[in-house]
Amino acid sequence: MYRKRFDEMDCSIARALDEVGEWWTLLIVRECTQGSRRFDEFQNGLGIARNVLTARLERMIELGILERFPIAERANTFGYRLTSKGEDLYPVLVALMQWGDRWLRPNGKPPIALVEHASGNAVETVEVRGAHGHALGYRDVRFAAGPGATKKTRDVIENRNDRVLGDPEA
C-alpha cells in the first residue's frame, strides 16, 4: 500500500510522522523502554510478523532510532537498542500513554502507573508549560517564525495565529 511522504512539507510534525508515524515503530520503541533487546523478544511482545519486524528494525536503524549491537553471550547474534534519537521519543510515548489512560480506558483505571524510580513519586502529566510553569493549551500559544521558516511557513503562521488567537488589532 502506498503511503504519502511528507519530506517536502515544511512541518516538523509531518516530518516526524514520516519516521515514526507507522504504529509498529512506536511500539518497538515502547518494547525497548521495557527492556526488550532481541528479535524474538520484540516478536513475542508485539505479536508482529517476522518480515514486518525485520523491515521495521532495518528502517529504524537506517533512521538512527535504533542501533544494532553484538550480544556477547551468543555468537553471531545481535541485539537492538535505542540511540539518543530513539530515547528522545520517550516523552512522546508517555504523552500517548497518558492520553490513552484518560480517554480510552473504559473503566477509568490505567493498567500501568509511572513512578519515579529514585523517589517513588508518580510521574506528572506531560504538558506544554509556560515560562512560569503553568499549563498551556493550543489557544495559549502563539506561533512565531523559526530560523528555518520559509515564506509559505510564515503565511501559515500568520493564518494560524489569526484563526486560533484572533486578530489582536480587531
Summary of the structure (lengths in Angstrom):
residues: 170
radius of gyration: 20.0
end to end distance: 47.6
largest distance: 70.5
contacts: 355
relative contact order: 0.09
helix: 45%
strand: 8%
